[in-house]
Amino acid sequence: MPKYYPISKLVGDRILYYRKIQGASLLDVSIVIGISEQQQSRYERGINRISLDRLAQYVSYFSVDFNDLLYINRNQIIH
């Protein structure tokens, strides 16, 4: 079993991307989202799955659309 969930990892990569371009730290995001820094890191690494409700919080925080966080090319999916 992989150490991460492949789809969650792709979404986590997008969250990390938007966090970095906005200059936010793990702590900055985790405080607003209402989770620990450790949980934030686990989401970004794809270790923990992200619920749609939690994803909505990221959409609001980053001022992006769901598609910006969920766009995954079928060639990126690892079976």
mmCIF file of the N, C-alpha and C atoms, coordinates in Angstrom:
data_MODEL
# 
_entry.id   MODEL 
# 
loop_
_atom_site.group_PDB 
_atom_site.id 
_atom_site.type_symbol 
_atom_site.label_atom_id 
_atom_site.label_alt_id 
_atom_site.label_comp_id 
_atom_site.label_asym_id 
_atom_site.label_entity_id 
_atom_site.label_seq_id 
_atom_site.pdbx_PDB_ins_code 
_atom_site.Cartn_x 
_atom_site.Cartn_y 
_atom_site.Cartn_z 
_atom_site.occupancy 
_atom_site.B_iso_or_equiv 
_atom_site.pdbx_formal_charge 
_atom_site.auth_seq_id 
_atom_site.auth_comp_id 
_atom_site.auth_asym_id 
_atom_site.auth_atom_id 
_atom_site.pdbx_PDB_model_num 
ATOM 1   N N  . MET A 1 1  ? 0.849   -1.183 0.000   1.00 0.00 ? 1  MET A N  1 
ATOM 2   C CA . MET A 1 1  ? 0.000   0.000  0.000   1.00 0.00 ? 1  MET A CA 1 
ATOM 3   C C  . MET A 1 1  ? 0.892   1.242  0.000   1.00 0.00 ? 1  MET A C  1 
ATOM 4   N N  . PRO A 1 2  ? 0.611   2.190  -0.895  1.00 0.00 ? 2  PRO A N  1 
ATOM 5   C CA . PRO A 1 2  ? 1.449   3.401  -0.934  1.00 0.00 ? 2  PRO A CA 1 
ATOM 6   C C  . PRO A 1 2  ? 1.300   4.217  0.348   1.00 0.00 ? 2  PRO A C  1 
ATOM 7   N N  . LYS A 1 3  ? 2.272   5.070  0.579   1.00 0.00 ? 3  LYS A N  1 
ATOM 8   C CA . LYS A 1 3  ? 2.251   5.908  1.780   1.00 0.00 ? 3  LYS A CA 1 
ATOM 9   C C  . LYS A 1 3  ? 1.354   7.127  1.604   1.00 0.00 ? 3  LYS A C  1 
ATOM 10  N N  . TYR A 1 4  ? 0.716   7.232  0.449   1.00 0.00 ? 4  TYR A N  1 
ATOM 11  C CA . TYR A 1 4  ? -0.199  8.336  0.191   1.00 0.00 ? 4  TYR A CA 1 
ATOM 12  C C  . TYR A 1 4  ? -1.297  7.859  -0.746  1.00 0.00 ? 4  TYR A C  1 
ATOM 13  N N  . TYR A 1 5  ? -2.389  8.630  -0.798  1.00 0.00 ? 5  TYR A N  1 
ATOM 14  C CA . TYR A 1 5  ? -3.478  8.359  -1.730  1.00 0.00 ? 5  TYR A CA 1 
ATOM 15  C C  . TYR A 1 5  ? -3.194  9.161  -2.997  1.00 0.00 ? 5  TYR A C  1 
ATOM 16  N N  . PRO A 1 6  ? -3.075  8.504  -4.158  1.00 0.00 ? 6  PRO A N  1 
ATOM 17  C CA . PRO A 1 6  ? -2.652  9.204  -5.377  1.00 0.00 ? 6  PRO A CA 1 
ATOM 18  C C  . PRO A 1 6  ? -3.496  10.428 -5.744  1.00 0.00 ? 6  PRO A C  1 
ATOM 19  N N  . ILE A 1 7  ? -4.810  10.327 -5.678  1.00 0.00 ? 7  ILE A N  1 
ATOM 20  C CA . ILE A 1 7  ? -5.655  11.470 -6.032  1.00 0.00 ? 7  ILE A CA 1 
ATOM 21  C C  . ILE A 1 7  ? -5.522  12.559 -4.972  1.00 0.00 ? 7  ILE A C  1 
ATOM 22  N N  . SER A 1 8  ? -5.511  12.163 -3.710  1.00 0.00 ? 8  SER A N  1 
ATOM 23  C CA . SER A 1 8  ? -5.335  13.142 -2.630  1.00 0.00 ? 8  SER A CA 1 
ATOM 24  C C  . SER A 1 8  ? -3.986  13.837 -2.746  1.00 0.00 ? 8  SER A C  1 
ATOM 25  N N  . LYS A 1 9  ? -2.968  13.119 -3.208  1.00 0.00 ? 9  LYS A N  1 
ATOM 26  C CA . LYS A 1 9  ? -1.646  13.723 -3.400  1.00 0.00 ? 9  LYS A CA 1 
ATOM 27  C C  . LYS A 1 9  ? -1.701  14.791 -4.486  1.00 0.00 ? 9  LYS A C  1 
ATOM 28  N N  . LEU A 1 10 ? -2.402  14.525 -5.568  1.00 0.00 ? 10 LEU A N  1 
ATOM 29  C CA . LEU A 1 10 ? -2.524  15.513 -6.643  1.00 0.00 ? 10 LEU A CA 1 
ATOM 30  C C  . LEU A 1 10 ? -3.261  16.759 -6.154  1.00 0.00 ? 10 LEU A C  1 
ATOM 31  N N  . VAL A 1 11 ? -4.329  16.558 -5.380  1.00 0.00 ? 11 VAL A N  1 
ATOM 32  C CA . VAL A 1 11 ? -5.062  17.695 -4.812  1.00 0.00 ? 11 VAL A CA 1 
ATOM 33  C C  . VAL A 1 11 ? -4.173  18.422 -3.802  1.00 0.00 ? 11 VAL A C  1 
ATOM 34  N N  . GLY A 1 12 ? -3.457  17.664 -2.992  1.00 0.00 ? 12 GLY A N  1 
ATOM 35  C CA . GLY A 1 12 ? -2.539  18.259 -2.026  1.00 0.00 ? 12 GLY A CA 1 
ATOM 36  C C  . GLY A 1 12 ? -1.455  19.090 -2.690  1.00 0.00 ? 12 GLY A C  1 
ATOM 37  N N  . ASP A 1 13 ? -0.973  18.623 -3.837  1.00 0.00 ? 13 ASP A N  1 
ATOM 38  C CA . ASP A 1 13 ? 0.021   19.395 -4.599  1.00 0.00 ? 13 ASP A CA 1 
ATOM 39  C C  . ASP A 1 13 ? -0.546  20.743 -5.018  1.00 0.00 ? 13 ASP A C  1 
ATOM 40  N N  . ARG A 1 14 ? -1.825  20.750 -5.396  1.00 0.00 ? 14 ARG A N  1 
ATOM 41  C CA . ARG A 1 14 ? -2.472  22.007 -5.805  1.00 0.00 ? 14 ARG A CA 1 
ATOM 42  C C  . ARG A 1 14 ? -2.629  22.945 -4.607  1.00 0.00 ? 14 ARG A C  1 
ATOM 43  N N  . ILE A 1 15 ? -2.985  22.391 -3.460  1.00 0.00 ? 15 ILE A N  1 
ATOM 44  C CA . ILE A 1 15 ? -3.112  23.198 -2.244  1.00 0.00 ? 15 ILE A CA 1 
ATOM 45  C C  . ILE A 1 15 ? -1.757  23.793 -1.881  1.00 0.00 ? 15 ILE A C  1 
ATOM 46  N N  . LEU A 1 16 ? -0.719  22.976 -1.945  1.00 0.00 ? 16 LEU A N  1 
ATOM 47  C CA . LEU A 1 16 ? 0.636   23.464 -1.663  1.00 0.00 ? 16 LEU A CA 1 
ATOM 48  C C  . LEU A 1 16 ? 1.022   24.567 -2.640  1.00 0.00 ? 16 LEU A C  1 
ATOM 49  N N  . TYR A 1 17 ? 0.707   24.381 -3.916  1.00 0.00 ? 17 TYR A N  1 
ATOM 50  C CA . TYR A 1 17 ? 1.011   25.387 -4.939  1.00 0.00 ? 17 TYR A CA 1 
ATOM 51  C C  . TYR A 1 17 ? 0.363   26.727 -4.593  1.00 0.00 ? 17 TYR A C  1 
ATOM 52  N N  . TYR A 1 18 ? -0.930  26.717 -4.294  1.00 0.00 ? 18 TYR A N  1 
ATOM 53  C CA . TYR A 1 18 ? -1.621  27.973 -3.979  1.00 0.00 ? 18 TYR A CA 1 
ATOM 54  C C  . TYR A 1 18 ? -1.140  28.566 -2.660  1.00 0.00 ? 18 TYR A C  1 
ATOM 55  N N  . ARG A 1 19 ? -0.794  27.715 -1.717  1.00 0.00 ? 19 ARG A N  1 
ATOM 56  C CA . ARG A 1 19 ? -0.253  28.224 -0.454  1.00 0.00 ? 19 ARG A CA 1 
ATOM 57  C C  . ARG A 1 19 ? 1.068   28.948 -0.697  1.00 0.00 ? 19 ARG A C  1 
ATOM 58  N N  . LYS A 1 20 ? 1.923   28.366 -1.510  1.00 0.00 ? 20 LYS A N  1 
ATOM 59  C CA . LYS A 1 20 ? 3.234   28.968 -1.789  1.00 0.00 ? 20 LYS A CA 1 
ATOM 60  C C  . LYS A 1 20 ? 3.105   30.269 -2.576  1.00 0.00 ? 20 LYS A C  1 
ATOM 61  N N  . ILE A 1 21 ? 2.253   30.299 -3.608  1.00 0.00 ? 21 ILE A N  1 
ATOM 62  C CA . ILE A 1 21 ? 2.162   31.535 -4.400  1.00 0.00 ? 21 ILE A CA 1 
ATOM 63  C C  . ILE A 1 21 ? 1.519   32.670 -3.613  1.00 0.00 ? 21 ILE A C  1 
ATOM 64  N N  . GLN A 1 22 ? 0.755   32.326 -2.577  1.00 0.00 ? 22 GLN A N  1 
ATOM 65  C CA . GLN A 1 22 ? 0.182   33.368 -1.726  1.00 0.00 ? 22 GLN A CA 1 
ATOM 66  C C  . GLN A 1 22 ? 1.092   33.704 -0.548  1.00 0.00 ? 22 GLN A C  1 
ATOM 67  N N  . GLY A 1 23 ? 2.225   33.022 -0.453  1.00 0.00 ? 23 GLY A N  1 
ATOM 68  C CA . GLY A 1 23 ? 3.180   33.313 0.606   1.00 0.00 ? 23 GLY A CA 1 
ATOM 69  C C  . GLY A 1 23 ? 2.707   32.928 1.996   1.00 0.00 ? 23 GLY A C  1 
ATOM 70  N N  . ALA A 1 24 ? 1.829   31.951 2.080   1.00 0.00 ? 24 ALA A N  1 
ATOM 71  C CA . ALA A 1 24 ? 1.280   31.528 3.374   1.00 0.00 ? 24 ALA A CA 1 
ATOM 72  C C  . ALA A 1 24 ? 2.085   30.353 3.931   1.00 0.00 ? 24 ALA A C  1 
ATOM 73  N N  . SER A 1 25 ? 2.246   30.335 5.228   1.00 0.00 ? 25 SER A N  1 
ATOM 74  C CA . SER A 1 25 ? 2.927   29.220 5.890   1.00 0.00 ? 25 SER A CA 1 
ATOM 75  C C  . SER A 1 25 ? 1.914   28.127 6.224   1.00 0.00 ? 25 SER A C  1 
ATOM 76  N N  . LEU A 1 26 ? 2.438   26.969 6.614   1.00 0.00 ? 26 LEU A N  1 
ATOM 77  C CA . LEU A 1 26 ? 1.553   25.902 7.096   1.00 0.00 ? 26 LEU A CA 1 
ATOM 78  C C  . LEU A 1 26 ? 0.688   26.414 8.236   1.00 0.00 ? 26 LEU A C  1 
ATOM 79  N N  . LEU A 1 27 ? 1.305   27.163 9.144   1.00 0.00 ? 27 LEU A N  1 
ATOM 80  C CA . LEU A 1 27 ? 0.578   27.690 10.297  1.00 0.00 ? 27 LEU A CA 1 
ATOM 81  C C  . LEU A 1 27 ? -0.513  28.664 9.867   1.00 0.00 ? 27 LEU A C  1 
ATOM 82  N N  . ASP A 1 28 ? -0.196  29.565 8.931   1.00 0.00 ? 28 ASP A N  1 
ATOM 83  C CA . ASP A 1 28 ? -1.187  30.535 8.450   1.00 0.00 ? 28 ASP A CA 1 
ATOM 84  C C  . ASP A 1 28 ? -2.448  29.829 7.958   1.00 0.00 ? 28 ASP A C  1 
ATOM 85  N N  . VAL A 1 29 ? -2.246  28.849 7.099   1.00 0.00 ? 29 VAL A N  1 
ATOM 86  C CA . VAL A 1 29 ? -3.387  28.147 6.502   1.00 0.00 ? 29 VAL A CA 1 
ATOM 87  C C  . VAL A 1 29 ? -4.110  27.309 7.548   1.00 0.00 ? 29 VAL A C  1 
ATOM 88  N N  . SER A 1 30 ? -3.352  26.599 8.360   1.00 0.00 ? 30 SER A N  1 
ATOM 89  C CA . SER A 1 30 ? -3.992  25.707 9.331   1.00 0.00 ? 30 SER A CA 1 
ATOM 90  C C  . SER A 1 30 ? -4.856  26.463 10.336  1.00 0.00 ? 30 SER A C  1 
ATOM 91  N N  . ILE A 1 31 ? -4.438  27.657 10.728  1.00 0.00 ? 31 ILE A N  1 
ATOM 92  C CA . ILE A 1 31 ? -5.242  28.453 11.663  1.00 0.00 ? 31 ILE A CA 1 
ATOM 93  C C  . ILE A 1 31 ? -6.583  28.832 11.036  1.00 0.00 ? 31 ILE A C  1 
ATOM 94  N N  . VAL A 1 32 ? -6.541  29.316 9.806   1.00 0.00 ? 32 VAL A N  1 
ATOM 95  C CA . VAL A 1 32 ? -7.776  29.749 9.140   1.00 0.00 ? 32 VAL A CA 1 
ATOM 96  C C  . VAL A 1 32 ? -8.689  28.557 8.850   1.00 0.00 ? 32 VAL A C  1 
ATOM 97  N N  . ILE A 1 33 ? -8.109  27.453 8.404   1.00 0.00 ? 33 ILE A N  1 
ATOM 98  C CA . ILE A 1 33 ? -8.901  26.274 8.065   1.00 0.00 ? 33 ILE A CA 1 
ATOM 99  C C  . ILE A 1 33 ? -9.420  25.583 9.329   1.00 0.00 ? 33 ILE A C  1 
ATOM 100 N N  . GLY A 1 34 ? -8.693  25.743 10.438  1.00 0.00 ? 34 GLY A N  1 
ATOM 101 C CA . GLY A 1 34 ? -9.125  25.144 11.697  1.00 0.00 ? 34 GLY A CA 1 
ATOM 102 C C  . GLY A 1 34 ? -8.584  23.747 11.934  1.00 0.00 ? 34 GLY A C  1 
ATOM 103 N N  . ILE A 1 35 ? -7.358  23.518 11.465  1.00 0.00 ? 35 ILE A N  1 
ATOM 104 C CA . ILE A 1 35 ? -6.709  22.221 11.644  1.00 0.00 ? 35 ILE A CA 1 
ATOM 105 C C  . ILE A 1 35 ? -5.294  22.447 12.168  1.00 0.00 ? 35 ILE A C  1 
ATOM 106 N N  . SER A 1 36 ? -4.626  21.376 12.548  1.00 0.00 ? 36 SER A N  1 
ATOM 107 C CA . SER A 1 36 ? -3.247  21.492 13.017  1.00 0.00 ? 36 SER A CA 1 
ATOM 108 C C  . SER A 1 36 ? -2.293  21.612 11.824  1.00 0.00 ? 36 SER A C  1 
ATOM 109 N N  . GLU A 1 37 ? -1.090  22.095 12.097  1.00 0.00 ? 37 GLU A N  1 
ATOM 110 C CA . GLU A 1 37 ? -0.070  22.153 11.041  1.00 0.00 ? 37 GLU A CA 1 
ATOM 111 C C  . GLU A 1 37 ? 0.220   20.749 10.515  1.00 0.00 ? 37 GLU A C  1 
ATOM 112 N N  . GLN A 1 38 ? 0.231   19.779 11.415  1.00 0.00 ? 38 GLN A N  1 
ATOM 113 C CA . GLN A 1 38 ? 0.492   18.403 11.015  1.00 0.00 ? 38 GLN A CA 1 
ATOM 114 C C  . GLN A 1 38 ? -0.573  17.914 10.035  1.00 0.00 ? 38 GLN A C  1 
ATOM 115 N N  . GLN A 1 39 ? -1.836  18.218 10.321  1.00 0.00 ? 39 GLN A N  1 
ATOM 116 C CA . GLN A 1 39 ? -2.916  17.808 9.418   1.00 0.00 ? 39 GLN A CA 1 
ATOM 117 C C  . GLN A 1 39 ? -2.778  18.514 8.076   1.00 0.00 ? 39 GLN A C  1 
ATOM 118 N N  . GLN A 1 40 ? -2.443  19.794 8.093   1.00 0.00 ? 40 GLN A N  1 
ATOM 119 C CA . GLN A 1 40 ? -2.239  20.536 6.848   1.00 0.00 ? 40 GLN A CA 1 
ATOM 120 C C  . GLN A 1 40 ? -1.150  19.866 6.013   1.00 0.00 ? 40 GLN A C  1 
ATOM 121 N N  . SER A 1 41 ? -0.061  19.514 6.654   1.00 0.00 ? 41 SER A N  1 
ATOM 122 C CA . SER A 1 41 ? 1.040   18.841 5.968   1.00 0.00 ? 41 SER A CA 1 
ATOM 123 C C  . SER A 1 41 ? 0.599   17.493 5.401   1.00 0.00 ? 41 SER A C  1 
ATOM 124 N N  . ARG A 1 42 ? -0.200  16.767 6.144   1.00 0.00 ? 42 ARG A N  1 
ATOM 125 C CA . ARG A 1 42 ? -0.689  15.470 5.672   1.00 0.00 ? 42 ARG A CA 1 
ATOM 126 C C  . ARG A 1 42 ? -1.601  15.623 4.458   1.00 0.00 ? 42 ARG A C  1 
ATOM 127 N N  . TYR A 1 43 ? -2.422  16.651 4.449   1.00 0.00 ? 43 TYR A N  1 
ATOM 128 C CA . TYR A 1 43 ? -3.249  16.915 3.266   1.00 0.00 ? 43 TYR A CA 1 
ATOM 129 C C  . TYR A 1 43 ? -2.364  17.209 2.061   1.00 0.00 ? 43 TYR A C  1 
ATOM 130 N N  . GLU A 1 44 ? -1.375  18.055 2.240   1.00 0.00 ? 44 GLU A N  1 
ATOM 131 C CA . GLU A 1 44 ? -0.512  18.443 1.123   1.00 0.00 ? 44 GLU A CA 1 
ATOM 132 C C  . GLU A 1 44 ? 0.297   17.267 0.585   1.00 0.00 ? 44 GLU A C  1 
ATOM 133 N N  . ARG A 1 45 ? 0.639   16.326 1.443   1.00 0.00 ? 45 ARG A N  1 
ATOM 134 C CA . ARG A 1 45 ? 1.417   15.157 1.023   1.00 0.00 ? 45 ARG A CA 1 
ATOM 135 C C  . ARG A 1 45 ? 0.541   14.002 0.552   1.00 0.00 ? 45 ARG A C  1 
ATOM 136 N N  . GLY A 1 46 ? -0.789  14.155 0.665   1.00 0.00 ? 46 GLY A N  1 
ATOM 137 C CA . GLY A 1 46 ? -1.701  13.109 0.220   1.00 0.00 ? 46 GLY A CA 1 
ATOM 138 C C  . GLY A 1 46 ? -1.803  11.942 1.174   1.00 0.00 ? 46 GLY A C  1 
ATOM 139 N N  . ILE A 1 47 ? -1.326  12.121 2.400   1.00 0.00 ? 47 ILE A N  1 
ATOM 140 C CA . ILE A 1 47 ? -1.380  11.052 3.395   1.00 0.00 ? 47 ILE A CA 1 
ATOM 141 C C  . ILE A 1 47 ? -2.799  10.894 3.930   1.00 0.00 ? 47 ILE A C  1 
ATOM 142 N N  . ASN A 1 48 ? -3.493  12.001 4.108   1.00 0.00 ? 48 ASN A N  1 
ATOM 143 C CA . ASN A 1 48 ? -4.897  11.984 4.543   1.00 0.00 ? 48 ASN A CA 1 
ATOM 144 C C  . ASN A 1 48 ? -5.782  12.492 3.415   1.00 0.00 ? 48 ASN A C  1 
ATOM 145 N N  . ARG A 1 49 ? -6.955  11.909 3.306   1.00 0.00 ? 49 ARG A N  1 
ATOM 146 C CA . ARG A 1 49 ? -7.928  12.341 2.297   1.00 0.00 ? 49 ARG A CA 1 
ATOM 147 C C  . ARG A 1 49 ? -8.616  13.622 2.754   1.00 0.00 ? 49 ARG A C  1 
ATOM 148 N N  . ILE A 1 50 ? -8.999  14.436 1.786   1.00 0.00 ? 50 ILE A N  1 
ATOM 149 C CA . ILE A 1 50 ? -9.643  15.719 2.069   1.00 0.00 ? 50 ILE A CA 1 
ATOM 150 C C  . ILE A 1 50 ? -11.119 15.609 1.708   1.00 0.00 ? 50 ILE A C  1 
ATOM 151 N N  . SER A 1 51 ? -11.991 15.956 2.635   1.00 0.00 ? 51 SER A N  1 
ATOM 152 C CA . SER A 1 51 ? -13.429 15.926 2.354   1.00 0.00 ? 51 SER A CA 1 
ATOM 153 C C  . SER A 1 51 ? -13.805 17.115 1.468   1.00 0.00 ? 51 SER A C  1 
ATOM 154 N N  . LEU A 1 52 ? -14.947 17.018 0.834   1.00 0.00 ? 52 LEU A N  1 
ATOM 155 C CA . LEU A 1 52 ? -15.422 18.136 0.012   1.00 0.00 ? 52 LEU A CA 1 
ATOM 156 C C  . LEU A 1 52 ? -15.699 19.368 0.859   1.00 0.00 ? 52 LEU A C  1 
ATOM 157 N N  . ASP A 1 53 ? -16.183 19.166 2.067   1.00 0.00 ? 53 ASP A N  1 
ATOM 158 C CA . ASP A 1 53 ? -16.429 20.305 2.958   1.00 0.00 ? 53 ASP A CA 1 
ATOM 159 C C  . ASP A 1 53 ? -15.124 21.022 3.297   1.00 0.00 ? 53 ASP A C  1 
ATOM 160 N N  . ARG A 1 54 ? -14.077 20.256 3.567   1.00 0.00 ? 54 ARG A N  1 
ATOM 161 C CA . ARG A 1 54 ? -12.771 20.850 3.858   1.00 0.00 ? 54 ARG A CA 1 
ATOM 162 C C  . ARG A 1 54 ? -12.230 21.533 2.601   1.00 0.00 ? 54 ARG A C  1 
ATOM 163 N N  . LEU A 1 55 ? -12.417 20.889 1.458   1.00 0.00 ? 55 LEU A N  1 
ATOM 164 C CA . LEU A 1 55 ? -11.953 21.468 0.200   1.00 0.00 ? 55 LEU A CA 1 
ATOM 165 C C  . LEU A 1 55 ? -12.619 22.814 -0.049  1.00 0.00 ? 55 LEU A C  1 
ATOM 166 N N  . ALA A 1 56 ? -13.889 22.938 0.331   1.00 0.00 ? 56 ALA A N  1 
ATOM 167 C CA . ALA A 1 56 ? -14.605 24.210 0.187   1.00 0.00 ? 56 ALA A CA 1 
ATOM 168 C C  . ALA A 1 56 ? -13.938 25.304 1.009   1.00 0.00 ? 56 ALA A C  1 
ATOM 169 N N  . GLN A 1 57 ? -13.380 24.948 2.152   1.00 0.00 ? 57 GLN A N  1 
ATOM 170 C CA . GLN A 1 57 ? -12.663 25.934 2.963   1.00 0.00 ? 57 GLN A CA 1 
ATOM 171 C C  . GLN A 1 57 ? -11.411 26.429 2.233   1.00 0.00 ? 57 GLN A C  1 
ATOM 172 N N  . TYR A 1 58 ? -10.709 25.520 1.561   1.00 0.00 ? 58 TYR A N  1 
ATOM 173 C CA . TYR A 1 58 ? -9.525  25.921 0.798   1.00 0.00 ? 58 TYR A CA 1 
ATOM 174 C C  . TYR A 1 58 ? -9.911  26.807 -0.384  1.00 0.00 ? 58 TYR A C  1 
ATOM 175 N N  . VAL A 1 59 ? -11.002 26.458 -1.044  1.00 0.00 ? 59 VAL A N  1 
ATOM 176 C CA . VAL A 1 59 ? -11.497 27.272 -2.161  1.00 0.00 ? 59 VAL A CA 1 
ATOM 177 C C  . VAL A 1 59 ? -11.744 28.700 -1.689  1.00 0.00 ? 59 VAL A C  1 
ATOM 178 N N  . SER A 1 60 ? -12.379 28.836 -0.555  1.00 0.00 ? 60 SER A N  1 
ATOM 179 C CA . SER A 1 60 ? -12.656 30.155 0.007   1.00 0.00 ? 60 SER A CA 1 
ATOM 180 C C  . SER A 1 60 ? -11.367 30.862 0.421   1.00 0.00 ? 60 SER A C  1 
ATOM 181 N N  . TYR A 1 61 ? -10.487 30.163 1.114   1.00 0.00 ? 61 TYR A N  1 
ATOM 182 C CA . TYR A 1 61 ? -9.245  30.762 1.605   1.00 0.00 ? 61 TYR A CA 1 
ATOM 183 C C  . TYR A 1 61 ? -8.373  31.272 0.459   1.00 0.00 ? 61 TYR A C  1 
ATOM 184 N N  . PHE A 1 62 ? -8.210  30.447 -0.579  1.00 0.00 ? 62 PHE A N  1 
ATOM 185 C CA . PHE A 1 62 ? -7.338  30.818 -1.693  1.00 0.00 ? 62 PHE A CA 1 
ATOM 186 C C  . PHE A 1 62 ? -8.045  31.664 -2.752  1.00 0.00 ? 62 PHE A C  1 
ATOM 187 N N  . SER A 1 63 ? -9.352  31.850 -2.618  1.00 0.00 ? 63 SER A N  1 
ATOM 188 C CA . SER A 1 63 ? -10.158 32.573 -3.618  1.00 0.00 ? 63 SER A CA 1 
ATOM 189 C C  . SER A 1 63 ? -9.981  31.967 -5.007  1.00 0.00 ? 63 SER A C  1 
ATOM 190 N N  . VAL A 1 64 ? -10.169 30.654 -5.071  1.00 0.00 ? 64 VAL A N  1 
ATOM 191 C CA . VAL A 1 64 ? -10.082 29.925 -6.334  1.00 0.00 ? 64 VAL A CA 1 
ATOM 192 C C  . VAL A 1 64 ? -11.375 29.139 -6.516  1.00 0.00 ? 64 VAL A C  1 
ATOM 193 N N  . ASP A 1 65 ? -11.513 28.490 -7.657  1.00 0.00 ? 65 ASP A N  1 
ATOM 194 C CA . ASP A 1 65 ? -12.657 27.625 -7.923  1.00 0.00 ? 65 ASP A CA 1 
ATOM 195 C C  . ASP A 1 65 ? -12.312 26.186 -7.543  1.00 0.00 ? 65 ASP A C  1 
ATOM 196 N N  . PHE A 1 66 ? -13.336 25.374 -7.324  1.00 0.00 ? 66 PHE A N  1 
ATOM 197 C CA . PHE A 1 66 ? -13.096 23.956 -7.064  1.00 0.00 ? 66 PHE A CA 1 
ATOM 198 C C  . PHE A 1 66 ? -12.242 23.345 -8.169  1.00 0.00 ? 66 PHE A C  1 
ATOM 199 N N  . ASN A 1 67 ? -12.524 23.724 -9.404  1.00 0.00 ? 67 ASN A N  1 
ATOM 200 C CA . ASN A 1 67 ? -11.771 23.174 -10.533 1.00 0.00 ? 67 ASN A CA 1 
ATOM 201 C C  . ASN A 1 67 ? -10.278 23.433 -10.413 1.00 0.00 ? 67 ASN A C  1 
ATOM 202 N N  . ASP A 1 68 ? -9.903  24.565 -9.832  1.00 0.00 ? 68 ASP A N  1 
ATOM 203 C CA . ASP A 1 68 ? -8.485  24.877 -9.681  1.00 0.00 ? 68 ASP A CA 1 
ATOM 204 C C  . ASP A 1 68 ? -7.786  23.873 -8.767  1.00 0.00 ? 68 ASP A C  1 
ATOM 205 N N  . LEU A 1 69 ? -8.497  23.348 -7.801  1.00 0.00 ? 69 LEU A N  1 
ATOM 206 C CA . LEU A 1 69 ? -7.905  22.372 -6.885  1.00 0.00 ? 69 LEU A CA 1 
ATOM 207 C C  . LEU A 1 69 ? -8.122  20.934 -7.339  1.00 0.00 ? 69 LEU A C  1 
ATOM 208 N N  . LEU A 1 70 ? -9.160  20.700 -8.126  1.00 0.00 ? 70 LEU A N  1 
ATOM 209 C CA . LEU A 1 70 ? -9.514  19.334 -8.505  1.00 0.00 ? 70 LEU A CA 1 
ATOM 210 C C  . LEU A 1 70 ? -9.091  18.934 -9.906  1.00 0.00 ? 70 LEU A C  1 
ATOM 211 N N  . TYR A 1 71 ? -8.608  19.864 -10.719 1.00 0.00 ? 71 TYR A N  1 
ATOM 212 C CA . TYR A 1 71 ? -8.259  19.499 -12.091 1.00 0.00 ? 71 TYR A CA 1 
ATOM 213 C C  . TYR A 1 71 ? -7.144  18.463 -12.082 1.00 0.00 ? 71 TYR A C  1 
ATOM 214 N N  . ILE A 1 72 ? -7.458  17.310 -12.631 1.00 0.00 ? 72 ILE A N  1 
ATOM 215 C CA . ILE A 1 72 ? -6.484  16.227 -12.713 1.00 0.00 ? 72 ILE A CA 1 
ATOM 216 C C  . ILE A 1 72 ? -6.571  15.631 -14.111 1.00 0.00 ? 72 ILE A C  1 
ATOM 217 N N  . ASN A 1 73 ? -5.467  15.623 -14.797 1.00 0.00 ? 73 ASN A N  1 
ATOM 218 C CA . ASN A 1 73 ? -5.376  15.014 -16.115 1.00 0.00 ? 73 ASN A CA 1 
ATOM 219 C C  . ASN A 1 73 ? -5.402  13.497 -15.941 1.00 0.00 ? 73 ASN A C  1 
ATOM 220 N N  . ARG A 1 74 ? -6.132  12.808 -16.779 1.00 0.00 ? 74 ARG A N  1 
ATOM 221 C CA . ARG A 1 74 ? -6.242  11.350 -16.625 1.00 0.00 ? 74 ARG A CA 1 
ATOM 222 C C  . ARG A 1 74 ? -4.879  10.658 -16.676 1.00 0.00 ? 74 ARG A C  1 
ATOM 223 N N  . ASN A 1 75 ? -3.895  11.260 -17.333 1.00 0.00 ? 75 ASN A N  1 
ATOM 224 C CA . ASN A 1 75 ? -2.555  10.676 -17.390 1.00 0.00 ? 75 ASN A CA 1 
ATOM 225 C C  . ASN A 1 75 ? -1.819  10.781 -16.055 1.00 0.00 ? 75 ASN A C  1 
ATOM 226 N N  . GLN A 1 76 ? -2.316  11.621 -15.153 1.00 0.00 ? 76 GLN A N  1 
ATOM 227 C CA . GLN A 1 76 ? -1.688  11.776 -13.842 1.00 0.00 ? 76 GLN A CA 1 
ATOM 228 C C  . GLN A 1 76 ? -2.144  10.715 -12.852 1.00 0.00 ? 76 GLN A C  1 
ATOM 229 N N  . ILE A 1 77 ? -3.217  10.019 -13.170 1.00 0.00 ? 77 ILE A N  1 
ATOM 230 C CA . ILE A 1 77 ? -3.783  9.042  -12.237 1.00 0.00 ? 77 ILE A CA 1 
ATOM 231 C C  . ILE A 1 77 ? -2.955  7.762  -12.277 1.00 0.00 ? 77 ILE A C  1 
ATOM 232 N N  . ILE A 1 78 ? -2.507  7.357  -11.102 1.00 0.00 ? 78 ILE A N  1 
ATOM 233 C CA . ILE A 1 78 ? -1.705  6.146  -10.959 1.00 0.00 ? 78 ILE A CA 1 
ATOM 234 C C  . ILE A 1 78 ? -2.621  5.041  -10.456 1.00 0.00 ? 78 ILE A C  1 
ATOM 235 N N  . HIS A 1 79 ? -2.631  3.923  -11.142 1.00 0.00 ? 79 HIS A N  1 
ATOM 236 C CA . HIS A 1 79 ? -3.498  2.797  -10.728 1.00 0.00 ? 79 HIS A CA 1 
ATOM 237 C C  . HIS A 1 79 ? -2.738  1.822  -9.887  1.00 0.00 ? 79 HIS A C  1 
# 
